[in-house]
Amino acid sequence: MAPQMSPEDSIALIKANLQEVLNPEIIDNVILKEKRPLKVYWGTAPTGKPHCGYFVPMMKIAELLAAGCEVKVLLADIHAFLDTSIIPLEQVAARAKYYEFVIKALLTAVGVDISRLIFVLGSSYQYSMEYTRDRFKLDAVTRYHTALKAGSEVVKTSAEGATIGGLQYPGMQSLDEEYLGVDAQFGGVDQRKIFVFAIENLHIVGYKLRAHLMNAMVPGLGDAVKMSASDADSKIDLLDNSADVAKKLKKAKCEPKTVEGNGVVAFVEHVILRALKLKNAGPFIVERRDQEPLSYESADKLKEDYTADVLTPQLLKAAVTVQLNNLLAPIIQAFQESKEWQDVEKVAYPPPAAKVKKEKKDKGDPAKRAAAAEARKLALGEGGVEKVVEDVKKLDV
């Protein structure tokens, strides 16, 4: 356990701020009976560039670390290749390293000890004979529609249907629990069907049941259901400067008196309030002109004031801008001080190639053009096309 944290407090923090926990008794048994730290894994495929939406799972990982857990982050490079096979494996490897830099910086920004944080590349064991054999065993007993249903919330599909690579997700993600040697897996509630697949199928290859911790899905800053790397209006980059953060938050969708589906309110609830608590930094303060500032330690009170229009969108956005820039400042500083991180970024996310402007053809001297036109006109009556070509060649246009 973490210093000065009782087993009961540790369990409470592990289960806090989640939408659902499957098989919670496994967590209790490890901490209360086996009296050892809970081992948890969270996986992420290093594809798009991480954005501020990553603060949401990082808050839970930070809480798990604060509760004394050992947390393994699976950098699922093989999954990333299955997602984006047009990207060379060398670039996927660079993206995995970029993600490691980002995750460490995110957790450090909220003041947690990352000494029990372990990074594992999927390719470090997913190519092994043992893993491949187990994957074949699961494939042999998994029907197509079962795999499709299990991965339907997270597997990318085309108009023609899911790829064979995408259908590998449920089996691989389930086997990762065994090969990473963990007691529990953490993810978003969008992965619930994959978690259930693991519960129902891992025993077929002789492996034990795990607990599953699920975050709620947090709305993005635009109309998106969640903050997405592919939706520029719904995301704020982790390396955005303070002016860009302010500009994007100013444009963010934030309906007055409405908390349901409000991405700004959700970000305060799921990120800022929890980050302030982890850092022991006091309440969330909202400054008001010519009035006493508003102060919040709970999301319930904030939502109550927002619904009553005591807390307006303008006031909320201004306060979120301050707090988010405070969170991003050490991340930006870490990036600026690390040449290795900067070099990795260039390989992982190279800037798009500049468009080459087509050179305009030199139409030559105006006098020559006029003479050539006259030659063509005369030639049409005396010698046809052959005469035109001959006269134009003589003019050297």
C-alpha angles and dihedrals in degrees: 000000000000114000114282092004117122120222089251092052090047092053091047092053093046091055096039125112094012129128094217143357121201117207095000091174088076089063092049092048095052095049102034102034107022089036096211136115116281113248114220134176132203121187131206130177110226099231120116122031111275116252137184091286085078088071088075098065089033091061090058092044089050089052091048090052091047088052090057099258126148105234124199118196111205110210094203100206093160090053089049090053090050088052097046109019091164088071114085116247089240090061091046088053090052090050090052089055090047090053090052091054091047096048093049091049093047093052093043088052090063093047104248127145108252096188090107092049114108127188120209127184113222091222090059089078110001091082092055122115092238094053092045091050091051091047090053090050091055092044090054093059099034118093120219094244091048092055091044092051093045093053098034095110097049109021116095112233133188128215088271093052140260121334121238087247092056091050089059091068101087095048095044094045090050094050090048088070090063098039092049090050097229137151096215143017124220126205146125122298086250086075094055094109091054090049090052089049089056092049092050099041114028091080088064089072092040102261129136132251120266135199119247126212119199131198121209116250110257120215118244125239093259130039093297120118090233138007105281135191089217094056109070092191093054099052142064115203118235091235097046113129121240093262092053091047091052092047094050094045090049089057094043118119107255113156114203116253090003121112099165109097091359106143095195094052090045092052091054091048098045101032119013100043091045093045092051090050093049090050093043085233099145130243129333105267124207113193119216128193113249092354139084113275120255116244127202134185096162135047091224094064092044091052091047092054092043092052089049090049091240085119108046128198091250094052092044095049092050092051093045090051091057094047096044092050088051089054094046097046097079091044092053090045092051090051093049091050096048116077089181091058091047092049091049090051091057091056097038097046110016115188114259114269113264115250112251112228115229112244114239114241114249105245092198133226115342092226092054091048091053091048091049091051090051091049091052091049093051094042093056087069098036115041104348124229095339090060091049092053092047094049093046091052090053089054092054096221 
